[in-house]
């Protein structure tokens, strides 16, 4: 049962709505990182550039932006489901890795390498939070994913991907 405020159940575990808010916050952050990395690389959001199998950097950037935006949109719809919500956050983080890879190729230096590495770590942590061991509801795995996302934001900012 949910306590007043809806954040924590009586058993001490977060409610589905509280978990959704956490996953959505990570997904929105990953979307912002994706957009910033694409801007840094000189690629604006161009829906016409989305293709099934992207090979050009502009098409890869457009696909990454679309995938991140789709993940955020999916979190705004339907009923809270910690596993599904965590998968959407993972999808957004994975798209941010693609954008970071593109941005790194346009700004070859240690800060860009560090931002790419941090994006990859955030994606892996989001994957663990969404995986079978946590199914989106594990406090330690969600905390790890949130910390990795915060580190990815810091590294992207340091690289100038803002």
C-alpha positions in Angstrom: 0.0 0.0 0.0 1.2 3.5 -0.8 1.7 6.0 2.0 0.5 9.6 1.6 2.6 11.2 -1.0 2.9 8.0 -2.9 6.7 7.7 -2.6 7.3 4.8 -0.3 5.2 1.8 0.6 4.8 0.7 4.2 7.3 -2.1 3.6 10.0 0.6 2.9 10.1 0.0 -0.9 9.5 2.8 -3.4 6.1 2.9 -5.1 5.7 2.2 -8.8 5.1 6.0 -9.3 8.3 6.9 -7.4 10.3 4.3 -9.5 8.8 5.7 -12.7 9.8 9.2 -11.7 13.4 8.0 -11.1 13.6 6.1 -14.4 12.0 9.1 -16.3 14.5 11.5 -14.8 17.4 9.3 -16.0 15.8 9.0 -19.5 15.3 12.8 -19.7 18.9 13.3 -18.7 20.1 10.9 -21.3 18.0 12.6 -23.9 19.5 15.9 -23.0 23.0 14.4 -23.3 22.1 12.9 -26.6 20.9 16.2 -28.0 23.9 18.0 -26.6 26.4 15.5 -28.1 24.7 15.7 -31.5 24.8 19.6 -31.4 28.5 19.4 -30.5 29.1 17.2 -33.5 27.2 19.6 -35.7 24.0 17.6 -36.2 20.7 19.1 -35.5 17.6 17.0 -35.0 16.5 16.2 -38.6 13.6 13.7 -38.7 14.3 13.2 -42.4 17.7 11.8 -41.5 16.2 8.8 -39.7 16.9 5.6 -41.6 16.5 1.9 -40.8 20.2 1.2 -41.0 22.1 4.4 -40.5 25.6 4.6 -41.9 26.2 8.4 -42.1 26.9 10.2 -38.9 23.9 12.5 -39.5 21.6 9.6 -39.8 23.1 7.9 -36.7 22.6 11.2 -34.8 19.0 11.5 -35.9 18.3 7.9 -34.9 19.9 8.4 -31.5 17.7 11.5 -30.9 14.6 9.6 -32.0 15.4 6.6 -29.8 15.9 8.8 -26.8 12.8 10.9 -27.4 10.8 7.7 -28.0 12.0 6.3 -24.6 11.0 9.5 -22.8 7.6 9.6 -24.5 7.0 5.9 -23.6 7.6 6.8 -19.9 4.9 9.4 -20.1 2.3 6.9 -21.3 0.6 3.9 -19.8 0.7 2.4 -16.3 3.8 2.5 -14.1 5.8 -0.7 -14.5 9.2 -0.6 -13.0 10.7 -3.2 -15.4 9.4 -1.5 -18.5 10.2 1.9 -17.2 13.8 0.9 -16.4 14.1 -0.5 -20.0 13.1 2.8 -21.4 15.7 4.6 -19.3 18.2 2.0 -20.5 17.2 2.7 -24.1 17.7 6.4 -23.7 21.1 5.8 -22.1 22.1 3.4 -24.9 21.2 6.1 -27.5 23.3 8.6 -25.6 26.3 6.3 -26.1 25.8 6.4 -29.9 25.6 10.2 -29.7 28.7 10.3 -27.5 30.6 8.2 -30.0 29.7 10.6 -32.8 30.6 13.6 -30.7 33.9 12.0 -29.6 34.8 11.6 -33.3 34.3 15.4 -33.8 36.3 16.5 -30.8 39.2 14.1 -30.3 40.7 14.9 -26.9 40.8 13.4 -23.4 37.6 15.2 -22.3 35.7 13.8 -25.2 37.1 10.3 -24.5 36.1 10.7 -20.8 32.6 11.8 -21.8 32.2 8.8 -24.1 33.5 6.4 -21.3 31.1 8.0 -18.8 28.2 7.6 -21.3 29.1 4.0 -21.7 29.2 3.4 -18.0 25.8 5.1 -17.6 24.3 2.8 -20.2 25.7 -0.3 -18.6 24.5 0.8 -15.2 21.0 1.5 -16.6 21.1 -2.0 -18.2 21.9 -3.5 -14.8 19.0 -1.6 -13.2 16.7 -2.9 -15.9 18.0 -6.4 -15.9 16.6 -9.5 -14.4 18.3 -9.0 -11.0 16.5 -5.7 -10.4 13.7 -5.5 -12.9 13.7 -1.7 -12.4 13.0 -1.9 -8.6 16.4 -2.6 -7.0 17.4 0.4 -4.9 21.1 -0.3 -5.1 21.0 -0.8 -8.9 18.9 2.3 -9.4 21.2 4.3 -7.2 24.2 3.1 -9.2 22.4 4.0 -12.5 21.6 7.5 -11.1 25.2 8.1 -10.0 26.5 6.9 -13.4 24.1 9.2 -15.2 25.2 12.2 -13.0 28.8 11.3 -13.8 27.9 11.2 -17.5 26.3 14.6 -17.3 29.4 16.0 -15.6 31.8 14.5 -18.2 29.7 15.7 -21.1 29.6 19.2 -19.7 33.4 19.1 -19.2 33.8 18.0 -22.8 31.7 21.0 -24.0 28.8 18.9 -25.1 26.2 21.4 -23.8 
